[in-house]
Amino acid sequence: MFLTTNRFLFAIFLLLWVQASFAERADRNKPIHLEADQVIMDDTQQISTFIGNVRMSQGTLLISGDKIVVTVDKDGFKHAIAYGNTAEFRQKREGLEGYVEGYGERIEYDSRSGTLNFREKARLKRDMDEVSGDNITYNVKTEIFRVNSGDTNPGNDRSQRVRAVLQPKANDNAAPQSTQGALPIKPDATRSPAQ
């Protein structure tokens, strides 16, 4: 019963997150701009490698990292892979003041499908809510994301589980609460995965 209730609550969280995290729709029709310290372009292979403090933007969508490799397919769509100690993503939410932000050691962006894949130490943040896992897939067009842990074997270390921090709805009269000093979510060592 406890596990079923937790899954239900997590499903509700995902549904609320999806409805509230609309990406800026106009970004899809804007050109992609890149800046870097160095670029190596291979026109025969349609691969460009940008190195050193790289920034890629398309409207309000911004991806930055130590290196970004951009491949152009036969139809002209771009596939970019950003690498970094922590590569970063940011995009304005449609019709709202806030942003969706994402982090990972590798971020893959596919302009054809409008998807972003955050890999290794992945984190996605909207306002004060945050979700983390080993891999996060975020679709810019549909505003749907999926979070997976790196560990699919329930007998292994449970520290690889997907984690989420959901803030209570802000009360107009209450002062904003800080997450500094908040206790981290830790797995319950007394429960087995089957419970």
Secondary structure, DSSP 4 states (H G I P E B T S, - for coil): -HHHHHHHHHHHHHHHHHHH--B-GGGGGSPPEEE-SEEEEETTTTEEEEEEEEEEEETTEEEEEEEEEEEE-TTS-EEEEEEEEEEEEEEEBTTSS-EEEEEEEEEEEETTTTEEEEEEEEEEEETTEEEEEEEEEEETTTTEEEEE-S---TTS-GGGS-EEE-PPPPPTTSPPPP-TTPPPP---TTS-TT-
